[in-house]
Amino acid sequence: MKKRIVFTVTTDLNSDQRMIRICNSLQKAGYEIVLIGRKRKSSLPLVKQIFKQRRMNLFFEKGKLFYAEYNIRLCFVLLFVQCDAICSIDLDTIVPGIINAKLRGKKHFYDAHEWFPELPEVVSRPAIKKLWQWVEQFAFRNTSAAYTVSNSIAEQFELRYHQKVDVIRNVPVKYDISTSGKKKYEVVYQGNLNVGRGLREFILSMPE
């Protein structure tokens, strides 16, 4: 019987290329995958995938009320989803995942896309940073295993929490691209323009 893993995200599933890649890879490897996210007012119909997908309808789209509503709703949703393990993506989905894993005697995994309390948007707000640091401590005390996107972040986690953290790099799926012979290429960036990710510098460097 296939092992079933539930992944939880706060993103719109259609645009989360990293999770589409991860879930497709695991489904092809013989697992049964369920990806749970949210539906926004601007969301397009779900693109069909080989794994199961579920989106939650929420009243709030951002801010503290969004996070509160999302976590409360996710707690109840996970209670009724059959699974062998729960994998929480980033700290903003981890509390419901750990609570449900503990209640149901399931494995829990933490996928740290980034070092959440050290994001520029969080560091500039001391009270918010302190909250996310508390959540991070709770996560590492209660998760079965953790992985992140780079050796440098993994080293910081291991120094701070004395727990082994594996690395799975965030790289795109490789596609063969045919060209017309002209030395002109288009580069498309998909994602948020977050502070501190070097996107401005990347764009400025493109003419070179």
C-alpha positions in Angstrom: 0.0 0.0 0.0 1.3 3.4 -0.9 2.4 5.8 1.8 0.4 9.0 1.8 2.1 12.3 2.5 0.2 15.6 3.0 2.0 18.9 2.2 0.6 22.2 3.4 1.3 25.6 1.9 -0.2 29.1 2.1 0.3 29.7 -1.6 -2.0 29.4 -4.6 -1.2 25.9 -5.9 -1.1 26.8 -9.6 1.8 29.1 -9.2 3.9 27.2 -6.7 6.4 25.6 -9.1 8.6 24.3 -6.3 5.7 22.3 -4.7 4.5 21.1 -8.1 8.0 19.7 -8.8 8.3 18.1 -5.3 4.9 16.5 -5.4 5.2 15.2 -8.9 8.6 13.7 -8.0 7.3 11.9 -4.9 4.1 10.7 -6.7 6.3 9.2 -9.5 8.5 7.6 -6.8 5.5 5.6 -5.5 4.0 7.8 -2.8 0.5 9.2 -2.7 0.6 12.9 -2.4 -1.9 15.5 -1.3 -1.1 19.2 -1.5 -3.2 21.6 0.5 -3.2 25.3 -0.1 -5.6 28.2 -0.4 -7.9 29.8 -2.9 -7.8 33.5 -3.5 -10.4 35.7 -5.1 -8.1 36.0 -8.1 -7.3 32.3 -8.3 -7.7 30.5 -11.6 -9.2 27.0 -11.7 -6.7 24.3 -10.5 -4.4 22.9 -13.1 -4.7 19.1 -13.1 -1.7 17.3 -11.7 -0.9 13.6 -11.1 -1.2 14.2 -7.3 -4.2 15.3 -5.3 -4.8 19.0 -4.6 -7.1 20.8 -2.3 -7.6 24.5 -1.8 -9.3 26.2 1.2 -11.6 29.2 0.8 -10.7 31.9 3.3 -12.3 35.2 4.3 -9.0 37.0 4.7 -6.2 37.2 2.1 -3.3 38.7 4.1 -2.1 40.0 7.4 -2.6 38.6 10.9 -6.2 37.6 10.4 -5.2 35.6 7.3 -2.6 33.6 9.3 -4.9 33.1 12.2 -7.8 31.9 10.0 -5.6 29.7 7.8 -4.0 27.9 10.8 -7.3 27.3 12.6 -9.0 26.0 9.4 -6.0 23.9 8.5 -6.1 22.3 12.0 -9.6 21.0 11.3 -9.0 20.1 7.7 -5.9 17.9 8.5 -8.0 16.0 11.1 -10.1 14.5 8.3 -7.3 13.8 5.7 -6.0 10.2 5.7 -2.2 10.2 5.7 1.0 8.5 7.0 3.0 11.8 7.3 2.5 15.6 7.3 5.1 17.9 5.7 4.7 21.6 6.6 6.2 24.1 4.2 7.7 27.0 6.2 6.8 28.2 9.6 3.4 29.7 8.6 1.9 26.2 8.2 3.8 24.3 10.8 1.7 24.6 14.0 -1.4 22.8 12.6 0.8 20.1 11.0 2.7 19.3 14.3 -0.5 19.4 16.4 -2.2 16.9 14.0 0.8 14.7 13.7 1.0 14.5 17.5 -2.7 13.8 18.0 -2.8 11.1 15.3 0.6 9.5 15.9 2.0 10.4 12.5 5.4 11.5 11.3 6.0 15.2 10.8 8.5 16.9 8.4 9.5 20.5 8.2 10.4 22.0 4.8 12.2 25.3 5.4 12.1 27.2 2.1 14.0 30.0 3.9 15.2 31.1 7.3 11.8 32.7 8.2 12.7 34.8 11.3 15.6 36.4 9.4 13.6 37.6 6.4 14.1 41.4 5.9 10.3 41.9 6.2 10.4 40.1 9.6 13.7 41.5 11.0 12.4 45.0 10.7 9.5 44.2 13.2 11.0 43.0 16.5 7.7 41.7 18.0 6.9 39.7 14.8 10.4 38.3 14.7 10.2 37.1 18.3 6.9 35.3 17.5 8.4 33.5 14.5 11.5 32.6 16.5 9.2 31.0 19.1 7.4 29.1 16.3 10.7 28.0 14.9 11.8 26.6 18.3 8.5 24.8 18.7 9.0 23.3 15.2 12.5 21.9 15.8 11.5 20.5 19.2 8.6 18.6 17.7 9.3 17.6 14.1 10.6 14.2 13.0 13.0 15.6 10.4 13.8 18.8 8.6 15.3 19.9 5.4 16.1 23.3 3.7 17.4 24.8 0.5 21.1 25.5 1.2 24.0 24.4 3.2 24.4 27.8 4.9 20.9 27.8 6.2 21.2 24.1 7.3 24.4 25.0 9.2 22.6 27.8 11.1 19.7 25.5 12.1 22.1 22.8 13.3 24.1 25.3 15.3 21.0 26.7 16.9 18.9 23.6 17.5 21.5 20.8 17.5 19.4 18.8 15.0 20.4 17.3 11.6 18.9 19.3 8.7 19.2 17.9 5.2 19.5 20.0 2.0 17.3 19.7 -1.0 18.2 22.6 -3.4 15.5 24.7 -5.0 16.3 24.3 -8.7 13.9 24.4 -11.6 12.9 21.4 -13.8 15.2 21.2 -16.8 13.6 21.7 -20.2 15.2 21.5 -23.7 14.7 24.8 -25.4 14.9 25.2 -29.2 16.2 28.5 -30.5 15.9 30.1 -33.9 19.7 30.8 -34.0 19.4 34.4 -32.9 21.4 35.4 -29.9 18.5 36.8 -28.0 16.8 35.3 -24.9 13.9 36.1 -22.7 14.3 35.6 -19.0 11.0 35.4 -17.0 11.0 35.7 -13.2 8.0 34.2 -11.5 7.5 35.0 -7.8 7.4 37.8 -5.3 9.8 40.7 -5.4 10.9 40.2 -1.8 13.6 42.4 -0.2 17.0 40.8 0.2 16.8 38.2 -2.6 19.1 40.1 -5.0 16.4 40.5 -7.6 17.1 44.2 -8.2 20.8 43.4 -8.7 20.0 40.5 -10.9 17.9 42.7 -13.2 20.5 45.4 -13.3 23.2 42.9 -14.3 21.2 41.5 -17.3 22.6 43.9 -19.9 26.1 42.5 -19.1 
